[in-house]
Amino acid sequence: MTRLWLVRHGQTDWNLEGRFQGQADLPLNAAGRAQAQALADQLADRGIEAIYSSDLQRARETAMMIARQCGLEVWLEPRLREVKLGGWEGRLVAEIQTLYPREWAERELDPLHPIAPGGESLADVSDRVWASVAEIIQRHPHGSVLVVSHGLALAALRCRALGLPILEAHRLIPENAHPESIELP
């Protein structure tokens, strides 16, 4: 059994502003760095043997702070990235609703399949993240592993791991820098 510690990156300015980040490569803000350091202190004695992170800066920064505290290195894994949101990245919901009314309406009716212009679907994110985590589990079949990723990516992973419908992902997005532990065979 592998214990996975799932962590969403620390806060960014776009989190505060309510902007869709997607795969935009943003740094942590001061609060996010403080969150990551507090998380590093919290996880230091949990027996974590490996740390995997999305390669996007906000996740990588969070993972590196934890890795320093735990005396580990960070393995960057692009498949742990957030959903690609294309033309929606950097925008507020109100802007998206105005600029992309048809696509937004489709998302509201069927959040699993619609794709933002230039983006990917929730189903695609779920498959991509699950494939990455399956390989991580193969490498650490009886260990404790930290996975630093992004809100919707982690929510999709939790749905798969817990046998929940993927449509539940939007309500399961974790808070920034709050660890959750799950065990997978």
TIVO-2410 file (N, C-alpha, C; in nm, 3 decimals):
# residues 185
REC num residu      c1      c2      c3 atome chaine
REC   1      M   0.084  -0.118   0.000     N      A
REC   1      M   0.000   0.000   0.000    CA      A
REC   1      M   0.089   0.125   0.000     C      A
REC   2      T   0.058   0.219  -0.087     N      A
REC   2      T   0.131   0.345  -0.094    CA      A
REC   2      T   0.047   0.455  -0.032     C      A
REC   3      R   0.109   0.530   0.058     N      A
REC   3      R   0.041   0.648   0.114    CA      A
REC   3      R   0.083   0.767   0.030     C      A
REC   4      L  -0.016   0.835  -0.027     N      A
REC   4      L   0.009   0.956  -0.105    CA      A
REC   4      L  -0.035   1.077  -0.023     C      A
REC   5      W   0.055   1.170  -0.007     N      A
REC   5      W   0.022   1.300   0.051    CA      A
REC   5      W  -0.002   1.393  -0.067     C      A
REC   6      L  -0.126   1.438  -0.082     N      A
REC   6      L  -0.163   1.524  -0.193    CA      A
REC   6      L  -0.166   1.668  -0.145     C      A
REC   7      V  -0.094   1.754  -0.215     N      A
REC   7      V  -0.085   1.894  -0.176    CA      A
REC   7      V  -0.105   1.984  -0.297     C      A
REC   8      R  -0.197   2.077  -0.282     N      A
REC   8      R  -0.211   2.183  -0.381    CA      A
REC   8      R  -0.107   2.290  -0.347     C      A
REC   9      H  -0.046   2.348  -0.447     N      A
REC   9      H   0.056   2.451  -0.429    CA      A
REC   9      H   0.007   2.563  -0.336     C      A
REC  10      G   0.101   2.642  -0.287     N      A
REC  10      G   0.067   2.761  -0.208    CA      A
REC  10      G  -0.001   2.866  -0.294     C      A
REC  11      Q  -0.050   2.968  -0.228     N      A
REC  11      Q  -0.128   3.073  -0.291    CA      A
REC  11      Q  -0.047   3.157  -0.392     C      A
REC  12      T  -0.117   3.200  -0.496     N      A
REC  12      T  -0.061   3.293  -0.595    CA      A
REC  12      T  -0.149   3.417  -0.597     C      A
REC  13      D  -0.101   3.521  -0.662     N      A
REC  13      D  -0.183   3.642  -0.675    CA      A
REC  13      D  -0.312   3.613  -0.752     C      A
REC  14      W  -0.304   3.526  -0.853     N      A
REC  14      W  -0.425   3.494  -0.929    CA      A
REC  14      W  -0.526   3.416  -0.845     C      A
REC  15      N  -0.480   3.337  -0.748     N      A
REC  15      N  -0.575   3.274  -0.656    CA      A
REC  15      N  -0.655   3.382  -0.584     C      A
REC  16      L  -0.585   3.482  -0.535     N      A
REC  16      L  -0.651   3.592  -0.462    CA      A
REC  16      L  -0.750   3.667  -0.549     C      A
REC  17      E  -0.714   3.688  -0.674     N      A
REC  17      E  -0.797   3.765  -0.766    CA      A
REC  17      E  -0.911   3.684  -0.825     C      A
REC  18      G  -0.909   3.551  -0.808     N      A
REC  18      G  -1.013   3.466  -0.865    CA      A
REC  18      G  -0.994   3.440  -1.013     C      A
REC  19      R  -0.870   3.448  -1.060     N      A
REC  19      R  -0.842   3.424  -1.202    CA      A
REC  19      R  -0.817   3.275  -1.226     C      A
REC  20      F  -0.860   3.229  -1.342     N      A
REC  20      F  -0.832   3.091  -1.382    CA      A
REC  20      F  -0.684   3.082  -1.418     C      A
REC  21      Q  -0.610   2.995  -1.349     N      A
REC  21      Q  -0.467   2.983  -1.374    CA      A
REC  21      Q  -0.433   2.882  -1.481     C      A
REC  22      G  -0.497   2.767  -1.476     N      A
REC  22      G  -0.465   2.663  -1.572    CA      A
REC  22      G  -0.316   2.634  -1.571     C      A
REC  23      Q  -0.255   2.634  -1.688     N      A
REC  23      Q  -0.113   2.604  -1.698    CA      A
REC  23      Q  -0.026   2.729  -1.711     C      A
REC  24      A  -0.083   2.846  -1.680     N      A
REC  24      A   0.000   2.967  -1.673    CA      A
REC  24      A   0.104   2.943  -1.564     C      A
REC  25      D   0.227   2.984  -1.590     N      A
REC  25      D   0.338   2.952  -1.500    CA      A
REC  25      D   0.365   3.067  -1.404     C      A
REC  26      L   0.294   3.068  -1.293     N      A
REC  26      L   0.299   3.178  -1.197    CA      A
REC  26      L   0.376   3.140  -1.071     C      A
REC  27      P   0.441   3.238  -1.008     N      A
REC  27      P   0.510   3.211  -0.881    CA      A
REC  27      P   0.413   3.220  -0.764     C      A
REC  28      L   0.458   3.170  -0.652     N      A
REC  28      L   0.385   3.190  -0.527    CA      A
REC  28      L   0.394   3.337  -0.488     C      A
REC  29      N   0.294   3.387  -0.416     N      A
REC  29      N   0.306   3.519  -0.357    CA      A
REC  29      N   0.362   3.502  -0.215     C      A
REC  30      A   0.376   3.609  -0.140     N      A
REC  30      A   0.435   3.602  -0.006    CA      A
REC  30      A   0.355   3.509   0.084     C      A
REC  31      A   0.223   3.517   0.076     N      A
REC  31      A   0.140   3.428   0.158    CA      A
REC  31      A   0.160   3.283   0.116     C      A
REC  32      G   0.174   3.258  -0.014     N      A
REC  32      G   0.197   3.123  -0.064    CA      A
REC  32      G   0.329   3.065  -0.016     C      A
REC  33      R   0.432   3.149  -0.013     N      A
REC  33      R   0.562   3.102   0.039    CA      A
REC  33      R   0.552   3.071   0.188     C      A
REC  34      A   0.479   3.153   0.262     N      A
REC  34      A   0.460   3.125   0.405    CA      A
REC  34      A   0.380   2.996   0.423     C      A
REC  35      Q   0.279   2.975   0.342     N      A
REC  35      Q   0.202   2.850   0.348    CA      A
REC  35      Q   0.291   2.730   0.320     C      A
REC  36      A   0.375   2.741   0.219     N      A
REC  36      A   0.463   2.630   0.182    CA      A
REC  36      A   0.562   2.600   0.294     C      A
REC  37      Q   0.615   2.703   0.359     N      A
REC  37      Q   0.708   2.680   0.469    CA      A
REC  37      Q   0.638   2.615   0.588     C      A
REC  38      A   0.518   2.661   0.620     N      A
REC  38      A   0.441   2.600   0.729    CA      A
REC  38      A   0.409   2.453   0.696     C      A
REC  39      L   0.378   2.426   0.572     N      A
REC  39      L   0.351   2.289   0.528    CA      A
REC  39      L   0.476   2.204   0.538     C      A
REC  40      A   0.590   2.261   0.501     N      A
REC  40      A   0.718   2.188   0.512    CA      A
REC  40      A   0.742   2.149   0.657     C      A
REC  41      D   0.720   2.240   0.749     N      A
REC  41      D   0.736   2.210   0.892    CA      A
REC  41      D   0.641   2.099   0.936     C      A
REC  42      Q   0.519   2.104   0.887     N      A
REC  42      Q   0.416   2.006   0.923    CA      A
REC  42      Q   0.448   1.866   0.870     C      A
REC  43      L   0.506   1.857   0.751     N      A
REC  43      L   0.529   1.728   0.688    CA      A
REC  43      L   0.667   1.669   0.715     C      A
REC  44      A   0.752   1.743   0.783     N      A
REC  44      A   0.892   1.701   0.802    CA      A
REC  44      A   0.907   1.565   0.869     C      A
REC  45      D   0.816   1.529   0.956     N      A
REC  45      D   0.830   1.403   1.032    CA      A
REC  45      D   0.728   1.297   0.989     C      A
REC  46      R   0.679   1.304   0.866     N      A
REC  46      R   0.578   1.209   0.818    CA      A
REC  46      R   0.636   1.090   0.744     C      A
REC  47      G   0.767   1.078   0.739     N      A
REC  47      G   0.830   0.963   0.673    CA      A
REC  47      G   0.818   0.964   0.522     C      A
REC  48      I   0.807   1.080   0.465     N      A
REC  48      I   0.796   1.090   0.320    CA      A
REC  48      I   0.929   1.048   0.258     C      A
REC  49      E   0.921   0.958   0.160     N      A
REC  49      E   1.044   0.907   0.098    CA      A
REC  49      E   1.069   0.962  -0.041     C      A
REC  50      A   0.969   1.025  -0.102     N      A
REC  50      A   0.986   1.083  -0.235    CA      A
REC  50      A   0.888   1.196  -0.254     C      A
REC  51      I   0.929   1.295  -0.335     N      A
REC  51      I   0.844   1.409  -0.365    CA      A
REC  51      I   0.836   1.425  -0.516     C      A
REC  52      Y   0.713   1.426  -0.567     N      A
REC  52      Y   0.687   1.449  -0.709    CA      A
REC  52      Y   0.605   1.577  -0.720     C      A
REC  53      S   0.635   1.655  -0.823     N      A
REC  53      S   0.567   1.783  -0.839    CA      A
REC  53      S   0.540   1.813  -0.985     C      A
REC  54      S   0.431   1.883  -1.008     N      A
REC  54      S   0.410   1.948  -1.136    CA      A
REC  54      S   0.532   2.034  -1.163     C      A
REC  55      D   0.563   2.052  -1.289     N      A
REC  55      D   0.677   2.136  -1.324    CA      A
REC  55      D   0.643   2.285  -1.329     C      A
REC  56      L   0.517   2.321  -1.307     N      A
REC  56      L   0.481   2.463  -1.305    CA      A
REC  56      L   0.536   2.528  -1.179     C      A
REC  57      Q   0.580   2.652  -1.192     N      A
REC  57      Q   0.655   2.722  -1.089    CA      A
REC  57      Q   0.589   2.720  -0.951     C      A
REC  58      R   0.458   2.745  -0.943     N      A
REC  58      R   0.392   2.752  -0.813    CA      A
REC  58      R   0.396   2.619  -0.740     C      A
REC  59      A   0.382   2.509  -0.811     N      A
REC  59      A   0.391   2.376  -0.749    CA      A
REC  59      A   0.536   2.343  -0.717     C      A
REC  60      R   0.624   2.372  -0.811     N      A
REC  60      R   0.767   2.343  -0.793    CA      A
REC  60      R   0.823   2.418  -0.672     C      A
REC  61      E   0.788   2.545  -0.656     N      A
REC  61      E   0.834   2.622  -0.540    CA      A
REC  61      E   0.785   2.559  -0.410     C      A
REC  62      T   0.659   2.521  -0.407     N      A
REC  62      T   0.602   2.457  -0.288    CA      A
REC  62      T   0.676   2.328  -0.257     C      A
REC  63      A   0.696   2.246  -0.358     N      A
REC  63      A   0.765   2.118  -0.340    CA      A
REC  63      A   0.909   2.136  -0.293     C      A
REC  64      M   0.978   2.235  -0.349     N      A
REC  64      M   1.119   2.257  -0.312    CA      A
REC  64      M   1.133   2.297  -0.165     C      A
REC  65      M   1.041   2.377  -0.115     N      A
REC  65      M   1.046   2.416   0.026    CA      A
REC  65      M   1.027   2.295   0.116     C      A
REC  66      I   0.935   2.208   0.079     N      A
REC  66      I   0.911   2.086   0.156    CA      A
REC  66      I   1.032   1.993   0.145     C      A
REC  67      A   1.086   1.980   0.025     N      A
REC  67      A   1.201   1.892   0.002    CA      A
REC  67      A   1.321   1.933   0.087     C      A
REC  68      R   1.347   2.062   0.095     N      A
REC  68      R   1.459   2.109   0.179    CA      A
REC  68      R   1.439   2.067   0.324     C      A
REC  69      Q   1.318   2.080   0.373     N      A
REC  69      Q   1.287   2.044   0.513    CA      A
REC  69      Q   1.301   1.893   0.535     C      A
REC  70      C   1.267   1.815   0.434     N      A
REC  70      C   1.269   1.668   0.446    CA      A
REC  70      C   1.401   1.607   0.401     C      A
REC  71      G   1.492   1.686   0.345     N      A
REC  71      G   1.620   1.634   0.296    CA      A
REC  71      G   1.603   1.547   0.172     C      A
REC  72      L   1.509   1.582   0.086     N      A
REC  72      L   1.482   1.505  -0.035    CA      A
REC  72      L   1.497   1.592  -0.159     C      A
REC  73      E   1.499   1.527  -0.275     N      A
REC  73      E   1.496   1.601  -0.400    CA      A
REC  73      E   1.354   1.597  -0.455     C      A
REC  74      V   1.328   1.682  -0.552     N      A
REC  74      V   1.196   1.687  -0.615    CA      A
REC  74      V   1.206   1.630  -0.755     C      A
REC  75      W   1.117   1.538  -0.786     N      A
REC  75      W   1.106   1.481  -0.920    CA      A
REC  75      W   0.994   1.557  -0.992     C      A
REC  76      L   1.030   1.629  -1.098     N      A
REC  76      L   0.932   1.706  -1.173    CA      A
REC  76      L   0.857   1.616  -1.271     C      A
REC  77      E   0.726   1.631  -1.272     N      A
REC  77      E   0.639   1.547  -1.354    CA      A
REC  77      E   0.536   1.636  -1.425     C      A
REC  78      P   0.558   1.665  -1.554     N      A
REC  78      P   0.466   1.752  -1.628    CA      A
REC  78      P   0.321   1.702  -1.631     C      A
REC  79      R   0.300   1.572  -1.620     N      A
REC  79      R   0.163   1.521  -1.624    CA      A
REC  79      R   0.083   1.558  -1.500     C      A
REC  80      L   0.149   1.613  -1.397     N      A
REC  80      L   0.080   1.659  -1.276    CA      A
REC  80      L   0.034   1.804  -1.289     C      A
REC  81      R   0.049   1.863  -1.407     N      A
REC  81      R   0.005   2.000  -1.429    CA      A
REC  81      R  -0.146   2.014  -1.414     C      A
REC  82      E  -0.187   2.139  -1.393     N      A
REC  82      E  -0.329   2.172  -1.387    CA      A
REC  82      E  -0.392   2.156  -1.525     C      A
REC  83      V  -0.524   2.158  -1.530     N      A
REC  83      V  -0.596   2.154  -1.655    CA      A
REC  83      V  -0.550   2.269  -1.744     C      A
REC  84      K  -0.534   2.240  -1.870     N      A
REC  84      K  -0.498   2.344  -1.966    CA      A
REC  84      K  -0.626   2.418  -2.003     C      A
REC  85      L  -0.627   2.549  -1.980     N      A
REC  85      L  -0.748   2.628  -2.002    CA      A
REC  85      L  -0.742   2.722  -2.122     C      A
REC  86      G  -0.634   2.714  -2.197     N      A
REC  86      G  -0.625   2.792  -2.320    CA      A
REC  86      G  -0.663   2.938  -2.302     C      A
REC  87      G  -0.760   2.985  -2.378     N      A
REC  87      G  -0.804   3.124  -2.377    CA      A
REC  87      G  -0.866   3.170  -2.248     C      A
REC  88      W  -0.896   3.079  -2.157     N      A
REC  88      W  -0.955   3.119  -2.029    CA      A
REC  88      W  -0.849   3.154  -1.925     C      A
REC  89      E  -0.725   3.114  -1.948     N      A
REC  89      E  -0.621   3.137  -1.848    CA      A
REC  89      E  -0.600   3.286  -1.827     C      A
REC  90      G  -0.593   3.324  -1.701     N      A
REC  90      G  -0.572   3.464  -1.663    CA      A
REC  90      G  -0.700   3.545  -1.656     C      A
REC  91      R  -0.812   3.484  -1.682     N      A
REC  91      R  -0.939   3.556  -1.686    CA      A
REC  91      R  -1.025   3.526  -1.562     C      A
REC  92      L  -1.109   3.624  -1.530     N      A
REC  92      L  -1.210   3.607  -1.425    CA      A
REC  92      L  -1.331   3.538  -1.486     C      A
REC  93      V  -1.414   3.476  -1.402     N      A
REC  93      V  -1.533   3.407  -1.451    CA      A
REC  93      V  -1.620   3.501  -1.533     C      A
REC  94      A  -1.642   3.623  -1.484     N      A
REC  94      A  -1.728   3.718  -1.557    CA      A
REC  94      A  -1.673   3.746  -1.697     C      A
REC  95      E  -1.542   3.756  -1.710     N      A
REC  95      E  -1.481   3.778  -1.842    CA      A
REC  95      E  -1.505   3.658  -1.934     C      A
REC  96      I  -1.489   3.540  -1.879     N      A
REC  96      I  -1.509   3.418  -1.958    CA      A
REC  96      I  -1.653   3.408  -2.005     C      A
REC  97      Q  -1.745   3.437  -1.915     N      A
REC  97      Q  -1.887   3.430  -1.951    CA      A
REC  97      Q  -1.921   3.530  -2.062     C      A
REC  98      T  -1.854   3.643  -2.063     N      A
REC  98      T  -1.878   3.744  -2.167    CA      A
REC  98      T  -1.810   3.708  -2.298     C      A
REC  99      L  -1.686   3.666  -2.292     N      A
REC  99      L  -1.608   3.638  -2.412    CA      A
REC  99      L  -1.639   3.501  -2.475     C      A
REC 100      Y  -1.676   3.404  -2.391     N      A
REC 100      Y  -1.699   3.267  -2.438    CA      A
REC 100      Y  -1.833   3.215  -2.385     C      A
REC 101      P  -1.944   3.281  -2.419     N      A
REC 101      P  -2.072   3.242  -2.360    CA      A
REC 101      P  -2.116   3.100  -2.397     C      A
REC 102      R  -2.093   3.060  -2.521     N      A
REC 102      R  -2.135   2.925  -2.562    CA      A
REC 102      R  -2.053   2.819  -2.488     C      A
REC 103      E  -1.921   2.837  -2.483     N      A
REC 103      E  -1.833   2.740  -2.417    CA      A
REC 103      E  -1.863   2.733  -2.267     C      A
REC 104      W  -1.890   2.849  -2.206     N      A
REC 104      W  -1.922   2.850  -2.062    CA      A
REC 104      W  -2.053   2.776  -2.037     C      A
REC 105      A  -2.152   2.799  -2.122     N      A
REC 105      A  -2.281   2.731  -2.107    CA      A
REC 105      A  -2.264   2.580  -2.122     C      A
REC 106      E  -2.182   2.538  -2.217     N      A
REC 106      E  -2.155   2.395  -2.235    CA      A
REC 106      E  -2.088   2.337  -2.111     C      A
REC 107      R  -1.996   2.412  -2.052     N      A
REC 107      R  -1.928   2.367  -1.929    CA      A
REC 107      R  -2.028   2.350  -1.815     C      A
REC 108      E  -2.121   2.442  -1.805     N      A
REC 108      E  -2.222   2.435  -1.699    CA      A
REC 108      E  -2.312   2.312  -1.716     C      A
REC 109      L  -2.344   2.279  -1.840     N      A
REC 109      L  -2.431   2.164  -1.868    CA      A
REC 109      L  -2.357   2.031  -1.857     C      A
REC 110      D  -2.231   2.029  -1.899     N      A
REC 110      D  -2.153   1.906  -1.902    CA      A
REC 110      D  -2.008   1.937  -1.867     C      A
REC 111      P  -1.975   1.946  -1.736     N      A
REC 111      P  -1.840   1.986  -1.698    CA      A
REC 111      P  -1.731   1.883  -1.730     C      A
REC 112      L  -1.770   1.764  -1.771     N      A
REC 112      L  -1.671   1.661  -1.799    CA      A
REC 112      L  -1.605   1.678  -1.936     C      A
REC 113      H  -1.682   1.713  -2.037     N      A
REC 113      H  -1.630   1.710  -2.174    CA      A
REC 113      H  -1.596   1.844  -2.239     C      A
REC 114      P  -1.666   1.953  -2.212     N      A
REC 114      P  -1.632   2.077  -2.283    CA      A
REC 114      P  -1.488   2.120  -2.259     C      A
REC 115      I  -1.435   2.181  -2.362     N      A
REC 115      I  -1.295   2.225  -2.356    CA      A
REC 115      I  -1.291   2.375  -2.385     C      A
REC 116      A  -1.223   2.447  -2.297     N      A
REC 116      A  -1.199   2.589  -2.325    CA      A
REC 116      A  -1.120   2.598  -2.455     C      A
REC 117      P  -1.140   2.704  -2.533     N      A
REC 117      P  -1.064   2.717  -2.658    CA      A
REC 117      P  -0.914   2.704  -2.633     C      A
REC 118      G  -0.854   2.602  -2.694     N      A
REC 118      G  -0.711   2.578  -2.675    CA      A
REC 118      G  -0.680   2.500  -2.549     C      A
REC 119      G  -0.782   2.446  -2.484     N      A
REC 119      G  -0.762   2.376  -2.357    CA      A
REC 119      G  -0.784   2.226  -2.366     C      A
REC 120      E  -0.805   2.165  -2.251     N      A
REC 120      E  -0.831   2.021  -2.243    CA      A
REC 120      E  -0.950   1.996  -2.151     C      A
REC 121      S  -1.010   1.879  -2.161     N      A
REC 121      S  -1.129   1.846  -2.083    CA      A
REC 121      S  -1.090   1.791  -1.946     C      A
REC 122      L  -1.186   1.789  -1.857     N      A
REC 122      L  -1.167   1.730  -1.725    CA      A
REC 122      L  -1.134   1.582  -1.737     C      A
REC 123      A  -1.196   1.514  -1.832     N      A
REC 123      A  -1.166   1.372  -1.855    CA      A
REC 123      A  -1.019   1.354  -1.894     C      A
REC 124      D  -0.969   1.444  -1.980     N      A
REC 124      D  -0.828   1.437  -2.020    CA      A
REC 124      D  -0.735   1.458  -1.901     C      A
REC 125      V  -0.768   1.555  -1.817     N      A
REC 125      V  -0.685   1.582  -1.697    CA      A
REC 125      V  -0.684   1.460  -1.607     C      A
REC 126      S  -0.800   1.403  -1.584     N      A
REC 126      S  -0.811   1.285  -1.498    CA      A
REC 126      S  -0.724   1.172  -1.550     C      A
REC 127      D  -0.731   1.143  -1.679     N      A
REC 127      D  -0.651   1.035  -1.737    CA      A
REC 127      D  -0.501   1.064  -1.726     C      A
REC 128      R  -0.462   1.188  -1.753     N      A
REC 128      R  -0.320   1.226  -1.750    CA      A
REC 128      R  -0.263   1.215  -1.609     C      A
REC 129      V  -0.334   1.268  -1.512     N      A
REC 129      V  -0.285   1.267  -1.374    CA      A
REC 129      V  -0.285   1.124  -1.318     C      A
REC 130      W  -0.390   1.049  -1.349     N      A
REC 130      W  -0.398   0.912  -1.299    CA      A
REC 130      W  -0.284   0.827  -1.354     C      A
REC 131      A  -0.249   0.843  -1.481     N      A
REC 131      A  -0.139   0.767  -1.540    CA      A
REC 131      A  -0.007   0.800  -1.469     C      A
REC 132      S   0.014   0.925  -1.438     N      A
REC 132      S   0.135   0.965  -1.366    CA      A
REC 132      S   0.140   0.903  -1.226     C      A
REC 133      V   0.031   0.911  -1.154     N      A
REC 133      V   0.028   0.858  -1.018    CA      A
REC 133      V   0.040   0.706  -1.018     C      A
REC 134      A  -0.015   0.639  -1.117     N      A
REC 134      A   0.001   0.493  -1.126    CA      A
REC 134      A   0.149   0.456  -1.138     C      A
REC 135      E   0.224   0.532  -1.215     N      A
REC 135      E   0.369   0.507  -1.226    CA      A
REC 135      E   0.441   0.537  -1.095     C      A
REC 136      I   0.401   0.643  -1.028     N      A
REC 136      I   0.461   0.677  -0.898    CA      A
REC 136      I   0.438   0.564  -0.799     C      A
REC 137      I   0.318   0.510  -0.797     N      A
REC 137      I   0.287   0.400  -0.706    CA      A
REC 137      I   0.370   0.276  -0.740     C      A
REC 138      Q   0.392   0.250  -0.867     N      A
REC 138      Q   0.476   0.136  -0.906    CA      A
REC 138      Q   0.618   0.153  -0.854     C      A
REC 139      R   0.668   0.277  -0.854     N      A
REC 139      R   0.803   0.304  -0.804    CA      A
REC 139      R   0.812   0.296  -0.652     C      A
REC 140      H   0.701   0.320  -0.584     N      A
REC 140      H   0.699   0.325  -0.437    CA      A
REC 140      H   0.580   0.244  -0.385     C      A
REC 141      P   0.583   0.112  -0.404     N      A
REC 141      P   0.464   0.032  -0.371    CA      A
REC 141      P   0.431   0.024  -0.222     C      A
REC 142      H   0.525   0.055  -0.136     N      A
REC 142      H   0.497   0.046   0.007    CA      A
REC 142      H   0.548   0.169   0.081     C      A
REC 143      G   0.553   0.281   0.014     N      A
REC 143      G   0.613   0.399   0.073    CA      A
REC 143      G   0.513   0.509   0.100     C      A
REC 144      S   0.569   0.621   0.139     N      A
REC 144      S   0.493   0.743   0.164    CA      A
REC 144      S   0.549   0.849   0.070     C      A
REC 145      V   0.463   0.900  -0.018     N      A
REC 145      V   0.506   0.988  -0.127    CA      A
REC 145      V   0.424   1.116  -0.125     C      A
REC 146      L   0.492   1.227  -0.145     N      A
REC 146      L   0.425   1.357  -0.156    CA      A
REC 146      L   0.406   1.391  -0.303     C      A
REC 147      V   0.285   1.432  -0.340     N      A
REC 147      V   0.252   1.476  -0.475    CA      A
REC 147      V   0.203   1.620  -0.465     C      A
REC 148      V   0.279   1.712  -0.526     N      A
REC 148      V   0.241   1.853  -0.525    CA      A
REC 148      V   0.188   1.888  -0.664     C      A
REC 149      S   0.064   1.932  -0.668     N      A
REC 149      S   0.000   1.958  -0.796    CA      A
REC 149      S  -0.092   2.079  -0.783     C      A
REC 150      H  -0.209   2.070  -0.846     N      A
REC 150      H  -0.299   2.184  -0.861    CA      A
REC 150      H  -0.441   2.142  -0.826     C      A
REC 151      G  -0.526   2.240  -0.804     N      A
REC 151      G  -0.660   2.216  -0.754    CA      A
REC 151      G  -0.743   2.114  -0.830     C      A
REC 152      L  -0.771   2.141  -0.956     N      A
REC 152      L  -0.858   2.050  -1.031    CA      A
REC 152      L  -0.788   1.919  -1.062     C      A
REC 153      A  -0.658   1.923  -1.086     N      A
REC 153      A  -0.583   1.800  -1.112    CA      A
REC 153      A  -0.591   1.706  -0.991     C      A
REC 154      L  -0.572   1.762  -0.871     N      A
REC 154      L  -0.580   1.680  -0.750    CA      A
REC 154      L  -0.723   1.633  -0.722     C      A
REC 155      A  -0.820   1.718  -0.749     N      A
REC 155      A  -0.959   1.678  -0.728    CA      A
REC 155      A  -0.996   1.563  -0.821     C      A
REC 156      A  -0.951   1.569  -0.946     N      A
REC 156      A  -0.976   1.459  -1.040    CA      A
REC 156      A  -0.909   1.331  -0.992     C      A
REC 157      L  -0.788   1.343  -0.940     N      A
REC 157      L  -0.717   1.228  -0.886    CA      A
REC 157      L  -0.792   1.168  -0.768     C      A
REC 158      R  -0.839   1.252  -0.679     N      A
REC 158      R  -0.915   1.202  -0.562    CA      A
REC 158      R  -1.040   1.128  -0.606     C      A
REC 159      C  -1.109   1.180  -0.707     N      A
REC 159      C  -1.229   1.112  -0.757    CA      A
REC 159      C  -1.195   0.972  -0.805     C      A
REC 160      R  -1.089   0.959  -0.884     N      A
REC 160      R  -1.049   0.827  -0.934    CA      A
REC 160      R  -1.010   0.736  -0.820     C      A
REC 161      A  -0.929   0.787  -0.727     N      A
REC 161      A  -0.878   0.705  -0.617    CA      A
REC 161      A  -0.990   0.658  -0.524     C      A
REC 162      L  -1.090   0.741  -0.504     N      A
REC 162      L  -1.197   0.710  -0.411    CA      A
REC 162      L  -1.320   0.649  -0.479     C      A
REC 163      G  -1.312   0.630  -0.611     N      A
REC 163      G  -1.424   0.571  -0.683    CA      A
REC 163      G  -1.545   0.663  -0.695     C      A
REC 164      L  -1.521   0.795  -0.692     N      A
REC 164      L  -1.629   0.892  -0.705    CA      A
REC 164      L  -1.645   0.932  -0.851     C      A
REC 165      P  -1.764   0.973  -0.890     N      A
REC 165      P  -1.781   1.022  -1.027    CA      A
REC 165      P  -1.690   1.143  -1.050     C      A
REC 166      I  -1.628   1.148  -1.166     N      A
REC 166      I  -1.535   1.256  -1.198    CA      A
REC 166      I  -1.605   1.392  -1.194     C      A
REC 167      L  -1.736   1.392  -1.214     N      A
REC 167      L  -1.810   1.518  -1.209    CA      A
REC 167      L  -1.807   1.582  -1.070     C      A
REC 168      E  -1.768   1.505  -0.969     N      A
REC 168      E  -1.756   1.559  -0.833    CA      A
REC 168      E  -1.630   1.644  -0.816     C      A
REC 169      A  -1.540   1.639  -0.913     N      A
REC 169      A  -1.409   1.705  -0.899    CA      A
REC 169      A  -1.421   1.855  -0.868     C      A
REC 170      H  -1.514   1.924  -0.931     N      A
REC 170      H  -1.524   2.069  -0.911    CA      A
REC 170      H  -1.559   2.104  -0.766     C      A
REC 171      R  -1.623   2.016  -0.695     N      A
REC 171      R  -1.655   2.045  -0.554    CA      A
REC 171      R  -1.548   1.992  -0.458     C      A
REC 172      L  -1.450   1.920  -0.509     N      A
REC 172      L  -1.345   1.861  -0.425    CA      A
REC 172      L  -1.210   1.931  -0.438     C      A
REC 173      I  -1.207   2.048  -0.498     N      A
REC 173      I  -1.080   2.119  -0.515    CA      A
REC 173      I  -1.026   2.156  -0.377     C      A
REC 174      P  -0.904   2.111  -0.345     N      A
REC 174      P  -0.848   2.138  -0.212    CA      A
REC 174      P  -0.802   2.283  -0.198     C      A
REC 175      E  -0.791   2.326  -0.075     N      A
REC 175      E  -0.737   2.458  -0.045    CA      A
REC 175      E  -0.587   2.458  -0.072     C      A
REC 176      N  -0.533   2.575  -0.089     N      A
REC 176      N  -0.388   2.587  -0.109    CA      A
REC 176      N  -0.313   2.536   0.013     C      A
REC 177      A  -0.211   2.454  -0.012     N      A
REC 177      A  -0.114   2.409   0.089    CA      A
REC 177      A  -0.174   2.336   0.208     C      A
REC 178      H  -0.283   2.261   0.184     N      A
REC 178      H  -0.340   2.177   0.289    CA      A
REC 178      H  -0.325   2.031   0.247     C      A
REC 179      P  -0.246   1.953   0.321     N      A
REC 179      P  -0.220   1.815   0.280    CA      A
REC 179      P  -0.339   1.723   0.306     C      A
REC 180      E  -0.357   1.631   0.214     N      A
REC 180      E  -0.456   1.525   0.231    CA      A
REC 180      E  -0.386   1.393   0.204     C      A
REC 181      S  -0.418   1.294   0.281     N      A
REC 181      S  -0.351   1.165   0.268    CA      A
REC 181      S  -0.451   1.059   0.220     C      A
REC 182      I  -0.407   0.981   0.120     N      A
REC 182      I  -0.487   0.867   0.076    CA      A
REC 182      I  -0.393   0.749   0.060     C      A
REC 183      E  -0.448   0.629   0.072     N      A
REC 183      E  -0.370   0.507   0.051    CA      A
REC 183      E  -0.423   0.437  -0.072     C      A
REC 184      L  -0.331   0.393  -0.157     N      A
REC 184      L  -0.368   0.322  -0.279    CA      A
REC 184      L  -0.286   0.194  -0.290     C      A
REC 185      P  -0.350   0.087  -0.341     N      A
REC 185      P  -0.278  -0.040  -0.356    CA      A
REC 185      P  -0.175  -0.034  -0.468     C      A
***
